Amino acid sequence: MDPIDKMSKAKFKLKDDDSLDVQLSGDEIEEIVPDADMRFSLVILRNGEKHFVEGTEQQIRDTLSGLPS
């Protein structure tokens, strides 16, 4: 698993409404599942919430690992 910053949060656009976004940090994420069209991913959080966000699993992990400490 890639090292992911646990304190900072990144914004990700939601699949169903790209005018809305969700802020996530690496320690909140339980699992990232690719969507069928490969442009979006289902992000499952440790608290049970689920969000379809723009980006592949690798793009999401790269974004989270690039956050400042």
Buried (B, 14 or more C-beta within 10 A) or exposed (E): EEEBBEEBBBEBBBBEEEEEBBEBBBEBBEEBEBBEEEEBBBBBBEEEEEBBBBBBBEBBBEBBEEBEE
